[in-house]
Every structure is written in C-alpha cells, then in structure tokens.
Amino acid sequence: RFIGERGRLDPKLQRLMAGIEARTAGLDRLNLTVAVNYGGRDEIVRAARKVAEAAAAGVLDPRHVTEAAFSDRLDTGGLPDPD
C-alpha cells in the first residue's frame, strides 16, 4: 500500500501505484506500506478534512468523532498497527 498525497504525483506513477495495489490487494501475510510524497502534518490535515466533510454531509455526528473515527480516515486506515 502506498500512502501520501498522490495527487501531486505524475499520473503515470499514480496509475502504476494503483495497479500494484490492485494486484496485491488479496495478499494478507505481510503488509508493506510505502510512503511517497508523505508528510505527517499533511496526513493529519487530510484526515481532519475527511472528518469535517463527513460531518457536513450528515454522515458523521460531530459528537461521535472518536480516535477510531479519525484513525479510519488516516492513510493507514484499515491496516494493522505496525510492529
């Protein structure tokens, strides 16, 4: 899995990354996460934006914004914590 801001990358590289992820999506023995064009603060801002958008759309009640709700919107959402 690739994490980071892909929108700033060359479209050809974005397609290559998406293809690799699609071909390996069913594999579950090992999780490899590659950070490309990644910054921790940028990831937090993007996750906060997703939370705000979900709240504005009525999908997420602001009173129910929890660590889990925020964590699910990080680049690593859905992945186990690293060892």
Secondary structure, 3 states (H helix, E strand, C coil): CEECCHHHCCHHHHHHHHHHHHHHCCCCCCCCCEECCCCHHHHHHHHHHHHHHHHHCCCCCHHHCCHHHHHCCCCCCCCCCCC
